[in-house]
Amino acid sequence: MTDTPLRLAIVIGSTREGRFGPTVGAWFAEQARQRDDMTIDVLDVAAAAPPSSLGAPPSEDFARASETLAAADAYAVVTCEYNHSYPGTLKNMIDHHFHEWRAKPVGFVSYGGFTGGRLAVEHLRGVFAELHAVTMRDLVSFHGPWNGFGKDGRPVDADGADGAAKVLLDQLAWWGHALRDARAVRPYGA
């Protein structure tokens, strides 16, 4: 067992023009950076788009993103909700990777209208289960975030949002250490 800080990759999944994901992702990264038990990488799918088809040659940005995903001990996926699900660009990024997610924890930070992105998260849970990842029960969810964040990029209900982020980060830390230690003793090979 080691006390080496976990590498947390925060994946921003939306690529639409005018998207809100970078605001939510920056706030969550700020919360994570306050911890001594994690180092943070932010991976924006818009900046590292996967090839349009499986097997096509990747760009240099995508290759760097793949390295970030492989090196991570845990993930936080920042997702919006489009049509009761998550963005296709996020699915494409997930599908271009397989072993990177295995036996590692995944947490969710969602945002959207009435449901706060929770329907997107429910769909993602099944995808990550298929990839042998462990998803966290609790999540951070923002309903109508366009009015819920101030000009400073912070949630208007900072206490509630910061508290939810702490719960999720605590869960990711526990699972991240447990699974990293387990993989070191016995490589995962399902």
Buried (B, 14 or more C-beta within 10 A) or exposed (E): EEEEBBBBBBBBBBBEEEBBBBBBBBBBBBBBEEBEBBBBBBBBBBBBBBEEEEEEEBEEEBEBBBEBBEEBBBBBBBBBBBEEBBBEBBBBBBEBBEEBBBBBBBBBBBBBEEBBBBBBBBBBBEBBEEBBBBBBEEBBBBBEBEEBBEEEEBBEEEEEBBEBBBBBBBBBBEBBBEBBEEBEEEEEEE
